[in-house]
Amino acid sequence: MKRSRFSDTQILSILKQAESGMPVPEICREHGISSATFYNWRSKYGGMDASLMKRLKELEAENKRLKKMYAEERLKAEIVQEALEKKW
């Protein structure tokens, strides 16, 4: 997965600039991001503070780990099922 050039605190400060009334195109130009990136960040992190953002990242990482564990267990179950269905 691609890592962002911006830290969580930088993203929050960029969003706060927009909340303070600075025009979005100017913010995007200043920080070298596209307007789509800005609006994606706003939809995902809008109204959050640093602690909430950290918790969100932790939950996303845990969710990713659990999905991987489920996929591995499901694969094992399918292999066992195939082995049991074969006639010896």
C-alpha positions in Angstrom: 0.0 0.0 0.0 1.3 3.4 -0.9 2.2 5.6 2.0 1.2 9.2 2.1 3.8 12.0 1.9 1.9 13.8 4.6 1.7 12.9 8.3 -1.5 12.9 10.2 -0.8 16.3 11.8 0.0 17.8 8.4 -3.3 16.5 7.0 -5.2 18.0 9.9 -3.5 21.3 9.6 -4.3 21.5 5.9 -8.0 20.8 6.7 -8.0 23.4 9.4 -6.7 26.0 6.9 -9.8 25.3 4.7 -12.1 25.6 7.8 -10.5 29.0 8.5 -11.7 30.3 5.2 -8.7 29.9 2.9 -9.8 28.9 -0.7 -9.3 25.2 -1.5 -7.5 25.7 -4.8 -5.0 28.0 -3.1 -4.4 25.3 -0.3 -3.9 22.6 -2.9 -1.4 24.7 -4.9 0.5 25.6 -1.7 0.8 22.0 -0.5 1.2 20.4 -3.9 -1.9 18.2 -3.7 -4.9 17.7 -6.0 -8.3 19.0 -5.1 -9.5 15.4 -5.3 -7.0 14.4 -2.6 -8.1 17.4 -0.4 -11.8 16.4 -0.7 -11.0 12.7 0.0 -9.1 13.8 3.2 -12.0 16.1 4.1 -14.6 13.3 3.7 -12.4 10.8 5.7 -10.9 13.0 8.4 -13.1 16.1 8.5 -14.0 17.1 12.1 -11.4 14.8 13.7 -8.6 15.6 16.1 -5.2 13.9 16.3 -6.4 11.3 18.8 -9.4 10.2 16.7 -7.2 10.1 13.6 -4.7 7.8 15.4 -7.5 5.6 16.6 -8.9 5.3 13.1 -5.5 4.3 11.7 -5.3 1.6 14.5 -8.7 0.3 13.7 -7.9 0.1 9.9 -4.7 -1.8 10.6 -6.5 -4.2 12.9 -9.3 -4.7 10.3 -6.7 -5.5 7.7 -5.0 -8.0 10.0 -8.3 -9.7 10.8 -9.3 -9.9 7.1 -6.0 -11.6 6.3 -6.4 -14.1 9.2 -9.9 -14.9 7.9 -8.7 -15.4 4.4 -6.0 -17.8 5.5 -8.4 -19.8 7.7 -10.9 -20.0 4.9 -8.2 -21.3 2.6 -7.2 -24.0 5.1 -10.9 -25.0 5.5 -11.3 -25.3 1.8 -8.2 -27.5 1.5 -9.4 -29.8 4.3 -12.9 -30.0 2.7 -11.3 -31.0 -0.7 -9.2 -33.6 1.0 -12.2 -35.1 2.8 -14.3 -35.2 -0.4 -11.7 -37.2 -2.3 -12.3 -41.0 -2.5 -9.2 -42.9 -1.6 
